[in-house]
Amino acid sequence: MGDGLVNVITVTVNGRSYSEAVEPRLLLSDFLRHSLGLTGTHVGCEHGVCGACTVRLDGAAVRSCLLLAVQADGASIETVEGLAANGDLHALQEAFRKHHALQCGFCTSGILMAAADLLENRDEVPTREEIVDMLSGHLCRCTGYEPIVNAIAEVAGS
């Protein structure tokens, strides 16, 4: 590791505990992809603009390209690989399939994680406008967003 400085971090990712040595400047997105092999977290802009790298850190949606891996020490992280349980797709994943809410799929993992956060961290059903507002932080060049909104709205019950 380049400069000789390393930190050992311990994180729980998708329910599994990991203790890994990381360089202080390693991005959380790169840690997830390269150290843990969880390539569902996509890296697009590396500036927090596109949303492709969205994961949940201690239950809140975050841009993993804006965090250092050392900042996640002791945290619980959920990636898109953690959405499906026991081989069954998450309701959002099923709805995305049903509504053709993905094409190239590059943005999909980040949108799924942000949508899961939107649906699970509130008491009331989000309106279509709130879903669109959440999506304003995600860039998709393929779908035109309407199928994505329809899929999330179906799962939300709005």
C-alpha positions as CSV (number, residue, x, y, z in Angstrom):
1,M,0.0,0.0,0.0
2,G,1.7,3.0,-1.4
3,D,2.6,5.3,1.5
4,G,2.9,2.6,4.2
5,L,0.0,4.0,6.1
6,V,-2.9,1.5,6.7
7,N,-5.9,1.4,8.9
8,V,-7.8,-1.8,9.8
9,I,-11.5,-1.2,9.6
10,T,-14.3,-3.5,10.6
11,V,-17.6,-3.1,8.8
12,T,-20.7,-5.2,8.4
13,V,-21.8,-5.4,4.8
14,N,-25.1,-7.0,3.8
15,G,-25.0,-8.8,7.2
16,R,-21.5,-10.1,7.0
17,S,-18.6,-8.8,9.0
18,Y,-15.3,-7.8,7.4
19,S,-12.0,-6.6,8.9
20,E,-9.7,-5.2,6.3
21,A,-6.6,-3.1,6.1
22,V,-7.2,0.0,4.0
23,E,-5.2,3.0,2.9
24,P,-6.5,6.2,4.5
25,R,-7.4,7.7,1.1
26,L,-9.4,4.6,-0.2
27,L,-12.9,5.6,-1.2
28,L,-15.7,3.5,0.2
29,S,-16.9,2.8,-3.3
30,D,-13.5,1.4,-4.2
31,F,-13.4,-0.6,-1.0
32,L,-16.7,-2.2,-1.7
33,R,-15.9,-3.0,-5.3
34,H,-12.2,-3.9,-5.2
35,S,-11.6,-5.1,-1.7
36,L,-14.9,-6.9,-1.1
37,G,-15.8,-7.7,-4.7
38,L,-19.2,-6.2,-4.5
39,T,-19.4,-4.7,-7.9
40,G,-23.1,-3.8,-7.8
41,T,-22.0,-0.5,-6.4
42,H,-21.2,1.4,-9.6
43,V,-18.9,4.4,-9.9
44,G,-19.9,7.0,-12.4
45,C,-18.9,10.6,-11.8
46,E,-16.8,10.2,-8.6
47,H,-18.2,13.6,-7.5
48,G,-21.5,12.5,-5.8
49,V,-23.6,13.9,-8.7
50,C,-24.8,10.8,-10.6
51,G,-26.0,8.6,-7.7
52,A,-24.7,5.4,-9.2
53,C,-22.6,4.6,-6.1
54,T,-25.5,5.0,-3.6
55,V,-25.4,2.5,-0.7
56,R,-27.0,2.6,2.8
57,L,-24.7,3.4,5.7
58,D,-26.2,2.7,9.1
59,G,-29.6,2.9,7.4
60,A,-29.2,6.1,5.5
61,A,-28.6,6.5,1.7
62,V,-25.1,7.9,1.0
63,R,-22.8,8.4,-2.0
64,S,-20.0,5.9,-1.4
65,C,-17.7,7.9,-3.8
66,L,-17.8,10.8,-1.3
67,L,-16.8,8.8,1.7
68,L,-13.5,7.2,2.7
69,A,-13.5,3.6,3.8
70,V,-12.0,4.6,7.1
71,Q,-15.1,6.7,7.8
72,A,-17.2,3.6,7.6
73,D,-15.3,1.8,10.4
74,G,-17.8,0.2,12.7
75,A,-20.7,0.9,10.4
76,S,-23.3,-1.3,8.8
77,I,-23.5,-1.0,5.0
78,E,-26.1,-2.3,2.7
79,T,-25.3,-2.6,-1.0
80,V,-27.6,-3.7,-3.9
81,E,-26.4,-7.2,-3.4
82,G,-28.1,-7.2,0.0
83,L,-31.5,-6.3,-1.3
84,A,-32.5,-9.8,-2.4
85,A,-33.2,-12.2,0.5
86,N,-32.9,-15.9,0.3
87,G,-32.7,-15.8,-3.5
88,D,-35.9,-13.8,-3.8
89,L,-35.8,-10.4,-5.4
90,H,-36.7,-7.4,-3.3
91,A,-40.1,-5.9,-4.2
92,L,-38.3,-2.9,-5.8
93,Q,-36.3,-5.2,-8.0
94,E,-39.4,-7.1,-9.1
95,A,-41.2,-3.8,-9.8
96,F,-38.2,-2.5,-11.9
97,R,-38.4,-5.7,-13.9
98,K,-42.2,-5.5,-14.3
99,H,-42.1,-1.8,-15.4
100,H,-39.0,-2.1,-17.6
101,A,-37.4,0.5,-15.3
102,L,-33.9,-0.3,-16.4
103,Q,-32.1,-0.5,-19.7
104,C,-28.4,-0.4,-19.5
105,G,-28.6,-0.8,-15.7
106,F,-25.7,1.4,-14.8
107,C,-27.8,3.7,-12.6
108,T,-30.1,1.0,-11.3
109,S,-28.2,-0.1,-8.2
110,G,-27.9,3.4,-6.8
111,I,-31.6,4.2,-7.6
112,L,-32.7,0.9,-5.9
113,M,-30.7,1.8,-2.8
114,A,-32.1,5.3,-2.6
115,A,-35.6,4.1,-3.3
116,A,-35.3,1.5,-0.5
117,D,-34.2,4.3,1.8
118,L,-37.1,6.5,0.7
119,L,-39.6,3.7,1.3
120,E,-38.2,2.3,4.6
121,N,-37.3,5.5,6.4
122,R,-40.6,7.2,6.6
123,D,-44.0,6.5,8.1
124,E,-46.2,7.8,5.3
125,V,-46.4,6.7,1.6
126,P,-44.3,9.0,-0.6
127,T,-46.1,10.9,-3.3
128,R,-45.1,10.7,-6.9
129,E,-43.6,14.2,-6.5
130,E,-41.5,13.0,-3.6
131,I,-40.3,10.0,-5.7
132,V,-39.4,12.4,-8.5
133,D,-37.6,14.6,-6.0
134,M,-35.6,11.7,-4.8
135,L,-34.7,10.7,-8.4
136,S,-33.5,14.3,-9.1
137,G,-30.2,13.1,-7.4
138,H,-29.7,10.3,-9.9
139,L,-28.7,10.4,-13.5
140,C,-30.2,7.9,-15.9
141,R,-29.5,8.3,-19.6
142,C,-31.7,5.5,-20.9
143,T,-35.2,5.3,-19.4
144,G,-36.7,8.8,-19.2
145,Y,-37.4,8.1,-15.5
146,E,-41.2,7.4,-15.9
147,P,-40.8,3.6,-15.7
148,I,-38.6,4.1,-12.6
149,V,-41.2,6.4,-11.0
150,N,-44.0,3.9,-11.8
151,A,-42.0,1.0,-10.3
152,I,-41.2,2.8,-7.1
153,A,-44.8,4.2,-6.8
154,E,-46.2,0.7,-7.2
155,V,-44.1,-0.6,-4.3
156,A,-44.9,2.4,-2.2
157,G,-48.6,2.1,-2.9
158,S,-48.9,5.6,-4.2
